[in-house]
Amino acid sequence: MNAGMIGLGAMGTGMARNLASAGYLTGIYNRTAATAQSLAEGLGVTAYAQPEALAAEVDIVLICVSADQDVLDVVNAIVLTIKPGSVVIDMSTVSSETAKKAATILAEKQVVFLDAPVSGGVEGANKGTLAMMVGGDADALEKVRPVLEAMASRIMHMGPTGAGQNTKAVNQIMAAGINQAVTEALAFGQAQGLPMDKVIDVISGGAAGNWFLQHRGPTMTRDTFAPGFKLALHHKDLKICQAMAWQIGASTTLIDMTLADYEQLMAAGFGDEDISALYRLKKKL
């Protein structure tokens, strides 16, 4: 199976490297051509000038872009040239409605679409240890599972098209809550004059321990906020979650609070920092 990757941001680059190491990657595309060319030379694959050129040459198209319209733009481009029987796997975080639209467009060319958003951050993308939540045809998933295993250590079929994105929404809301809790608690600890490296170490081994505390606690308490997961992208994801919650009448208290906090930070120029930059606000309080 030959695979091509479209989208070489912080996540896509790590995933492309792992696909190449496993022997599946044959081509890449990025809107910034220089990024694709540089990576292609290092990996020994082809950098394509257009996504439709890539789609014509591979069996599996993997997409990792930033927003709903980006996904639809890519799908509308590759549908012109993609071969029937191919599989398109979108690892972006978008709405379930966008996933369903993409699936409908591609089905007209007898192409299967899987929505397969991921969690695990840049570290997971680089190490090939992402968690992947997949919506779409279960048989198609099994067909491409060996390729996905080059990028993810946990791959779960969640149901029909859109179910992967709905599961990712659960993840993003939970991530907002963890961010709120960890940043506020550590700001409190720092205000108490505690040795924060010891606080993080001992709490990480107890009932309140979590990935975010362990991996972002040491950096945020040193006022370092390199992504990671960009705050502005989490803001985008939470807007999707908010709209989904409104549709079913679910509570959005946590989502609304986090969006408001992020908007303050984005207005101050911190949107490209890691989501742990929420610590900036908590320290002030």
C-alpha positions in Angstrom: 0.0 0.0 0.0 1.4 3.4 -1.1 0.4 6.3 1.0 0.6 10.1 0.5 0.4 12.7 3.2 -1.4 16.1 2.7 -0.6 18.7 5.4 2.9 19.0 7.1 2.3 21.0 10.2 3.6 20.1 13.6 1.5 16.9 13.7 1.7 16.0 10.0 5.4 16.1 9.8 5.9 13.7 12.6 3.3 11.3 11.2 4.9 11.5 7.8 8.3 10.6 9.2 6.8 7.5 10.9 5.0 6.5 7.7 8.3 6.8 5.8 10.2 4.8 8.4 7.5 2.0 8.1 7.9 2.0 4.3 4.4 3.2 3.4 5.0 6.9 2.4 5.7 7.6 -1.2 4.6 11.3 -1.6 3.7 14.4 0.3 2.0 17.7 -0.3 2.0 21.0 1.7 0.6 24.4 0.8 4.1 25.8 1.6 6.0 24.0 -1.2 9.4 24.6 0.4 8.3 22.7 3.5 7.3 19.7 1.4 10.4 19.8 -0.7 12.8 19.9 2.3 11.0 17.0 4.0 10.8 15.0 0.8 14.5 15.2 0.3 15.1 14.0 3.8 12.7 11.1 3.6 13.4 10.0 0.0 9.8 10.6 -1.2 8.2 12.8 -3.9 7.0 16.3 -3.1 3.9 17.0 -5.3 3.0 20.5 -6.4 -0.8 19.8 -6.1 -2.8 17.5 -4.0 -4.6 16.1 -7.0 -1.3 15.0 -8.5 -0.5 13.1 -5.2 -3.9 11.5 -5.1 -3.5 10.0 -8.6 -0.4 8.1 -7.6 -1.2 6.5 -4.2 -3.7 4.0 -2.7 -4.2 5.9 0.6 -4.4 9.6 1.0 -3.9 10.9 4.5 -5.0 14.4 5.4 -3.9 16.5 8.4 -4.9 20.2 8.0 -6.3 22.9 10.3 -9.9 23.6 9.5 -13.2 22.3 8.0 -12.9 24.3 4.8 -9.3 23.1 4.4 -10.5 19.5 4.5 -13.3 20.2 2.0 -10.9 22.1 -0.3 -8.5 19.1 -0.3 -11.3 16.6 -0.9 -12.7 18.7 -3.8 -9.2 18.7 -5.4 -8.3 15.1 -5.0 -11.7 13.8 -6.1 -10.7 14.9 -9.6 -7.9 12.4 -9.9 -8.2 9.8 -7.2 -8.5 6.1 -8.2 -11.6 4.1 -7.4 -11.0 1.8 -4.5 -8.6 4.2 -2.8 -9.0 5.2 0.9 -8.9 8.7 2.2 -8.2 9.1 5.9 -8.7 12.5 7.5 -6.8 13.0 10.7 -7.7 16.7 11.1 -10.1 17.9 13.8 -13.3 19.1 12.2 -17.0 18.8 12.6 -18.8 15.5 12.0 -20.9 17.3 9.4 -17.7 18.1 7.4 -16.7 14.4 7.7 -20.0 13.4 6.2 -19.8 15.9 3.4 -16.3 14.6 2.5 -17.5 11.0 2.6 -20.4 11.8 0.2 -18.1 13.6 -2.3 -15.6 10.8 -2.4 -18.3 8.0 -2.5 -19.2 9.3 -6.0 -15.8 8.1 -7.1 -16.0 4.8 -5.2 -13.5 6.0 -2.7 -13.9 5.2 1.0 -13.5 8.0 3.6 -12.5 7.5 7.2 -12.6 10.4 9.7 -9.7 9.5 12.1 -8.8 12.4 14.4 -5.9 11.9 16.8 -4.9 12.8 20.3 -1.4 12.8 21.8 0.1 16.0 20.8 3.4 16.6 18.9 5.1 14.1 21.2 2.7 11.4 20.1 3.0 12.3 16.5 6.8 12.2 16.6 6.9 8.9 18.6 4.1 7.2 16.7 2.1 6.7 19.8 -1.1 8.7 19.0 -4.5 7.6 20.0 -6.8 7.5 16.9 -10.6 7.5 16.9 -12.1 6.3 13.6 -15.5 6.8 12.0 -16.5 5.0 8.8 -16.4 1.6 7.3 -15.0 -1.0 9.7 -13.7 -3.2 6.8 -11.8 -0.3 5.3 -10.3 0.5 8.6 -8.9 -3.1 8.9 -7.5 -2.8 5.4 -5.5 0.3 6.3 -4.8 -0.6 9.9 -1.1 -1.5 9.2 -0.5 1.9 7.8 -2.2 3.6 10.8 -0.2 1.6 13.2 2.9 3.4 12.0 1.5 6.5 13.6 -0.8 5.4 16.4 -0.5 2.9 19.3 -4.3 2.9 19.9 -6.7 2.7 17.1 -10.4 2.5 17.9 -13.4 2.1 15.5 -16.1 4.4 16.9 -18.9 3.8 14.5 -20.2 5.3 11.2 -18.8 8.4 9.4 -18.6 11.3 11.8 -18.2 9.2 15.0 -14.5 9.7 15.0 -15.0 13.5 15.1 -17.7 13.2 17.7 -15.3 11.3 19.9 -12.6 13.8 19.3 -15.0 16.5 20.6 -15.3 14.6 23.8 -11.5 14.6 24.0 -11.2 18.3 23.3 -13.8 19.3 26.0 -12.0 17.1 28.5 -8.7 18.6 27.5 -10.1 22.0 28.3 -11.2 20.9 31.7 -7.8 19.4 32.5 -6.1 22.6 31.3 -8.3 24.7 33.6 -7.7 22.4 36.6 -3.9 22.0 36.1 -3.1 25.6 35.4 -5.2 26.9 38.2 -3.8 24.4 40.7 -0.2 25.0 39.8 -0.7 28.8 39.9 -2.1 28.3 43.4 0.9 26.2 44.4 3.4 28.7 43.1 1.6 31.5 45.0 2.1 29.4 48.1 5.9 29.5 47.5 6.1 25.7 47.0 9.0 24.0 45.1 7.0 23.4 41.9 9.2 20.6 40.5 8.5 18.6 43.7 4.8 19.5 43.6 4.5 18.2 40.0 6.5 15.1 40.8 4.6 13.9 43.8 1.1 14.8 42.4 1.9 13.1 39.1 2.2 9.8 41.1 -1.2 10.2 42.8 -4.9 10.3 42.0 -4.7 13.7 40.4 -1.8 12.7 38.1 -2.4 13.1 34.4 -0.5 13.5 31.1 -0.9 17.2 30.9 0.5 17.8 34.4 3.4 15.5 33.8 4.4 16.9 30.3 3.3 20.6 30.6 3.6 21.3 34.3 7.4 21.7 34.3 7.4 24.0 31.3 4.4 26.2 32.3 5.9 26.8 35.8 9.0 28.1 34.0 6.9 30.4 31.8 7.7 28.3 28.7 4.8 27.7 26.3 6.2 26.2 23.1 3.5 24.0 21.4 2.6 21.3 21.9 -0.9 22.0 20.8 -1.5 25.6 19.8 -4.0 27.5 21.8 -5.7 29.0 18.7 -6.3 25.5 17.3 -7.9 24.3 20.6 -10.1 27.5 20.4 -11.2 26.4 16.9 -11.9 22.9 18.1 -13.9 24.2 21.1 -16.0 26.4 18.9 -17.0 23.2 17.0 -17.8 21.5 20.3 -19.9 24.5 21.4 -22.0 24.3 18.2 -22.5 20.6 18.6 -23.5 21.1 22.3 -26.0 23.8 21.3 -27.6 21.4 18.8 -28.5 18.9 21.5 -29.1 21.3 24.4 -26.0 20.1 26.4 -24.2 22.3 28.9 -21.4 24.4 27.6 -20.2 26.0 30.9 -16.7 24.7 30.7 -16.4 25.3 26.9 -17.7 28.9 27.3 -15.2 29.6 30.1 -12.3 28.2 28.2 -13.2 30.0 25.0 -13.4 33.3 26.9 -10.0 32.7 28.5 -8.4 31.7 25.2 -9.8 34.8 23.5 -8.1 37.0 26.1 -4.8 35.2 25.4 -5.2 35.4 21.6 -6.0 39.1 21.8 -2.7 39.5 23.7 -0.8 37.7 20.9 -0.4 34.2 22.5 -2.6 32.2 20.1 0.4 30.3 18.7 1.6 29.2 22.1 0.7 25.9 23.7 -2.6 25.6 25.5 -0.7 25.6 28.8 -0.3 29.4 28.2 -3.6 29.5 30.1 -1.2 29.6 33.1 -0.5 33.2 32.2 -4.1 34.1 33.2 -4.2 31.9 36.3 -1.0 33.5 37.7 -2.6 36.9 37.5 -5.6 35.7 39.4 
